[in-house]
Amino acid sequence: MKTRVLLFGTTADDINIFVRCFREVAHKYEVTILLEPHNYANVMTNFGRIALSPLNEFSADCLIEYLQKYAHLYDVLMPSGFCSVKLISASIDRLYNFIRVVELPDFALINELDDKLNFAHYCSSHGLPHPATIAGKDFFKDMDSFKKFPVLLKHRLGAGKQGIRLAKTPEDALAGPESDIAEDYIVQEYLLGHDFAFNGFCRNGSIVSWTVQKFHSISILNRDRLRISTFVKNDQIFFWAEKLIAMTKYSGPINIDFRYIPAEESNYFIEVNPRFWSNVHYSLIDGVNFVDIAIDPEIPANRIKPLHAGKTWGEPIKTLILMVCFFQFGLLRYILSQSMLQFKIGVLDRLDRMYSRYVSAGSKAAALL
């Protein structure tokens, strides 16, 4: 008998990523999407087992009102993006009266880890490697006290690398708008190195499954940079991620950004995102379906191990697809004299569709290995 899942979301983009994961295990689940009606138009509907249900507004009260009427139709409630994770976690005790909820981090822990300044303090007080970090208001009050230039100016609650600015000198730092709203920012020493990410699902401080990615940047037309990732095996990153998860007794999805410094041969925590990573469907390439793992409470710690597929076929195939798409659409752009913005939109849309098919093929290949 299929498990009946109520997938709760804020945006169609978040929902569509989860739909791609549910496609791979369609024989196990019946999915209903709970979403505000104005987002319906962009939801992927070519997965026949998915139904849409309206939500008057995105709030805990509306969610509970809906469950009071319809909870008997579902077996489990699952969030998608960060906003839905946070809302469900904050209302978890009330929701338990109606339905089982996938494991999520505690609401207080979400607030501690998501705030970049709080997380920096947590790392320094628990012996975890982290770049030197100071509150924006303290930095702009006495800039001479922080001699770590170049620095990054970041919004304390920013996500997806938005709102980050590099300042090479104190003058550069003062040139931006951050000093006017300094209480909302942190200032962090810039570490020259490589970006890695740990993505996992945890239960009571133990990792159930995980993937590790290394990020690469490719210059396009000497102007833009394309960022792609490779799934890798990295024992040091796993060690630090496992230590943080055990210390916090973390449960639920987690995404941790690391910075590797070649000169030191060491990794530093950068930030923690207490949610599913924003491209969680790409982990199918590495043989891990975090959506399936989150719903199944019987999977023990460390049972679902990644394939580290990027070391074999993941990176070459992915790079080939990306470069073919760029050359194909680049030629078309010059022929039709389209604007750069239109060109990017067309390329990214095509990449998303082609890469979705590649992910699906990759997960099937992974199952055979």
C-alpha positions in Angstrom: 0.0 0.0 0.0 1.3 3.4 -0.9 2.2 6.0 1.7 0.1 9.1 1.3 2.3 12.2 1.5 1.1 15.8 2.0 3.9 18.0 0.5 3.7 21.5 2.0 5.5 24.3 0.2 5.8 28.0 -0.4 6.9 28.2 -4.0 6.5 26.2 -7.2 10.3 26.0 -7.6 10.7 24.2 -4.2 7.8 21.9 -5.0 9.1 20.9 -8.5 12.5 19.8 -7.1 10.7 17.4 -4.7 8.4 16.2 -7.5 11.6 15.1 -9.4 12.6 13.0 -6.4 9.1 11.5 -6.0 9.2 10.4 -9.7 12.0 8.0 -8.8 9.9 6.3 -6.2 6.5 6.7 -7.7 5.6 3.1 -6.8 5.8 3.9 -3.1 4.0 7.2 -2.7 0.8 9.1 -3.5 1.5 12.8 -3.2 -0.7 15.8 -2.6 0.8 19.3 -2.8 -0.5 21.9 -0.4 0.2 25.3 -1.9 -1.3 28.7 -2.2 -3.4 28.8 -5.5 -1.4 31.6 -7.1 1.6 29.2 -7.3 -0.3 26.5 -9.2 0.6 27.6 -12.7 4.3 26.7 -12.4 3.9 23.4 -10.6 5.0 20.4 -12.7 1.9 18.4 -13.5 3.4 15.6 -15.7 3.6 13.3 -12.7 0.1 11.8 -12.6 0.0 10.8 -9.0 0.3 14.3 -7.7 -2.8 16.3 -6.8 -3.0 20.0 -5.8 -4.9 21.3 -2.7 -5.4 25.0 -2.0 -4.1 26.9 1.0 -5.6 30.3 1.8 -2.4 31.7 3.0 1.0 30.4 4.2 0.6 30.2 8.0 0.6 27.6 10.7 -3.1 28.4 11.5 -4.2 27.7 7.9 -2.1 24.5 7.8 -3.7 23.2 11.0 -7.2 24.3 9.9 -6.6 22.2 6.7 -5.4 19.2 8.7 -8.4 19.3 11.0 -10.6 18.6 8.0 -8.4 16.4 5.8 -5.6 14.8 8.0 -7.4 11.4 7.6 -6.4 11.4 3.9 -2.7 11.5 4.5 0.0 9.4 6.4 2.8 11.9 6.6 3.4 15.7 6.3 6.6 16.8 4.5 8.0 20.4 4.0 9.9 21.5 1.0 11.8 24.8 1.2 13.3 26.5 4.3 10.2 28.5 5.1 8.0 25.5 5.3 10.6 23.6 7.4 10.7 26.5 9.8 7.0 26.9 10.0 6.3 23.2 10.6 9.1 23.0 13.2 7.7 25.9 15.1 4.3 24.3 15.2 5.4 20.7 15.6 3.6 19.9 18.9 0.2 21.1 17.5 0.7 19.2 14.2 1.5 15.9 16.0 -2.2 15.9 17.1 -3.2 15.4 13.5 -0.5 13.7 11.4 3.0 12.2 11.4 5.7 14.7 10.4 9.1 13.8 8.9 11.9 14.5 11.3 13.0 18.1 11.5 15.5 20.1 13.5 14.2 21.8 16.7 12.9 25.3 16.1 15.4 26.9 18.6 18.3 25.0 16.9 17.2 26.2 13.5 17.4 29.8 14.7 20.8 29.2 16.2 22.4 27.5 13.2 20.8 29.6 10.5 22.0 32.9 12.0 25.5 33.3 10.7 26.7 35.2 13.8 25.2 32.8 16.2 26.7 29.9 14.3 30.2 31.6 14.4 29.9 31.9 18.1 28.8 28.3 18.4 31.8 27.1 16.4 34.3 29.2 18.4 32.9 28.0 21.8 32.9 24.3 20.7 36.3 24.0 19.0 34.9 23.8 15.5 37.0 25.4 12.7 35.4 28.6 11.4 36.7 31.9 9.8 37.1 34.8 12.1 33.8 36.6 12.2 32.5 39.8 13.9 29.1 41.5 14.1 28.7 44.2 11.5 27.9 46.9 14.2 31.1 46.1 16.1 33.1 46.1 12.9 32.0 49.5 11.7 32.3 50.9 15.2 36.0 50.0 15.4 37.4 48.8 12.1 41.0 48.8 13.3 40.2 46.0 15.7 39.6 43.5 12.9 42.7 43.0 10.9 41.6 40.2 8.6 41.3 41.8 5.2 40.1 40.9 2.6 36.7 40.3 4.3 33.3 39.2 3.2 30.2 41.2 4.2 27.2 38.9 4.6 23.6 39.3 5.7 23.2 37.4 9.0 20.2 35.5 7.6 21.1 35.6 3.9 20.8 32.4 1.7 22.0 31.2 -1.6 25.1 33.4 -1.6 22.8 36.5 -1.9 23.9 39.7 -0.4 27.6 38.8 -0.1 30.2 41.4 -1.0 34.0 41.1 -1.0 35.9 44.1 0.5 39.7 44.1 0.1 40.3 47.2 2.2 38.5 49.2 5.0 37.7 51.8 2.3 36.0 49.1 0.2 34.0 48.0 3.3 32.7 51.6 3.9 31.8 52.1 0.2 28.8 49.8 0.4 25.4 50.1 2.1 26.1 47.6 4.9 27.3 50.3 7.4 23.9 51.9 7.4 22.2 48.6 8.5 25.2 47.1 10.2 23.1 45.2 12.8 21.8 42.9 10.0 25.3 42.0 8.8 28.4 40.1 9.8 32.0 40.6 8.6 34.1 37.5 8.0 37.6 36.9 6.9 37.9 35.7 3.4 39.6 32.4 3.0 41.2 31.6 -0.3 40.3 28.0 -1.3 37.6 25.7 -2.6 34.0 25.3 -1.8 32.5 22.0 -0.6 29.0 21.2 0.6 27.8 18.4 2.9 24.2 17.4 2.4 22.5 14.9 4.8 19.5 13.6 6.6 19.9 12.8 10.3 18.0 11.2 13.2 18.8 12.1 16.8 22.4 13.1 16.1 23.2 10.3 13.7 23.6 10.6 9.9 21.2 8.4 7.9 22.6 9.3 4.5 24.7 12.0 3.0 26.5 13.4 -0.1 29.6 15.6 -0.4 30.1 18.0 -3.4 33.0 19.9 -4.7 32.2 23.0 -6.6 33.9 24.2 -9.8 33.6 27.5 -11.7 33.8 27.8 -15.5 34.3 31.1 -17.3 31.7 31.7 -20.1 32.6 34.3 -22.8 35.2 35.8 -20.4 32.4 37.4 -18.4 30.0 35.0 -16.7 30.9 32.1 -14.5 29.1 28.8 -14.5 29.2 26.9 -11.2 29.0 23.1 -11.4 29.5 20.4 -8.8 31.0 17.0 -8.5 30.1 14.4 -6.0 33.2 13.3 -4.1 34.4 11.3 -1.1 36.0 13.5 1.5 36.6 12.0 4.9 37.6 15.2 6.6 34.4 17.0 5.7 32.4 14.0 6.8 34.3 14.0 10.1 33.4 17.6 10.9 29.8 17.3 9.7 29.3 14.2 11.8 30.8 15.9 14.8 28.5 19.0 14.5 25.4 16.8 14.0 26.3 14.6 17.0 27.0 17.7 19.2 23.6 19.3 18.4 21.7 16.0 18.4 20.4 17.1 15.0 17.4 15.5 13.3 16.2 16.2 9.8 17.7 17.6 6.6 20.9 19.6 6.7 23.1 21.4 4.3 26.6 22.6 5.4 28.9 24.8 3.4 32.7 24.3 3.9 35.8 26.0 2.6 38.9 23.9 2.0 42.2 25.8 2.3 44.9 23.9 0.3 47.8 25.7 2.0 46.6 24.3 5.4 45.1 21.1 4.1 42.1 21.9 6.3 38.4 22.6 6.1 36.4 25.4 7.7 32.7 25.5 8.5 31.1 28.5 6.6 27.4 28.2 7.3 24.7 25.7 8.1 21.3 25.6 6.3 18.8 23.6 8.4 16.8 22.4 5.4 17.0 20.2 2.3 19.7 21.6 0.0 18.2 23.7 -2.8 19.0 21.2 -5.6 18.2 18.0 -3.6 17.1 16.1 -6.7 20.7 16.2 -8.0 21.7 13.9 -5.2 20.0 11.1 -7.2 23.1 11.1 -9.3 25.0 9.9 -6.3 22.5 7.2 -5.5 20.8 9.1 -2.7 17.1 10.1 -2.6 16.8 12.3 0.4 13.0 12.7 0.0 12.5 8.9 0.2 14.9 8.7 3.1 13.1 11.4 5.1 9.7 9.7 4.8 10.9 6.2 5.7 11.5 6.0 9.5 12.9 2.5 9.4 16.2 3.4 7.6 19.0 3.1 10.2 22.0 5.4 10.5 24.6 5.1 7.7 22.6 2.6 5.7 22.2 4.7 2.5 25.8 5.5 1.4 26.6 7.7 -1.6 28.4 6.3 -4.6 30.8 9.3 -5.0 29.7 9.1 -8.6 31.6 12.2 -9.6 34.9 10.3 -9.5 33.8 8.1 -12.4 31.1 9.2 -14.8 29.3 12.1 -13.0 31.6 15.0 -13.7 32.5 14.2 -17.4 28.9 13.6 -18.5 27.6 16.6 -16.6 30.4 18.9 -18.0 29.8 17.6 -21.5 26.0 18.3 -21.3 26.6 21.8 -20.0 29.2 22.8 -22.6 27.2 21.3 -25.5 24.2 23.4 -24.4 26.2 26.5 -24.1 27.8 26.1 -27.5 24.4 25.2 -29.1 22.6 28.2 -27.7 25.5 30.5 -27.9 25.6 30.1 -31.7 21.8 30.7 -31.9 22.1 33.8 -29.8 24.6 35.4 -32.2 22.5 34.4 -35.2 19.3 35.9 -33.8 21.1 38.8 -32.0 19.2 38.1 -28.8 20.0 40.0 -25.6 22.2 38.4 -23.1 19.4 38.2 -20.6 17.1 36.3 -23.0 20.0 34.1 -23.9 20.6 33.2 -20.2 17.0 32.5 -19.6 16.8 30.2 -22.6 20.0 28.3 -21.8 19.1 27.8 -18.1 15.6 26.6 -19.0 17.1 24.1 -21.4 19.8 23.1 -19.0 17.2 22.4 -16.3 15.1 20.2 -18.5 18.2 18.3 -20.0 19.8 17.9 -16.6 16.6 16.6 -15.1 16.6 13.8 -17.6 20.3 13.2 -16.9 19.6 13.0 -13.1 16.8 10.4 -13.8 19.2 8.4 -16.0 21.9 8.7 -13.4 19.8 7.4 -10.6 18.8 4.4 -12.6 22.5 3.7 -13.5 23.4 4.1 -9.8 20.8 1.5 -8.8 22.6 -1.0 -11.1 26.1 -0.4 -9.7 
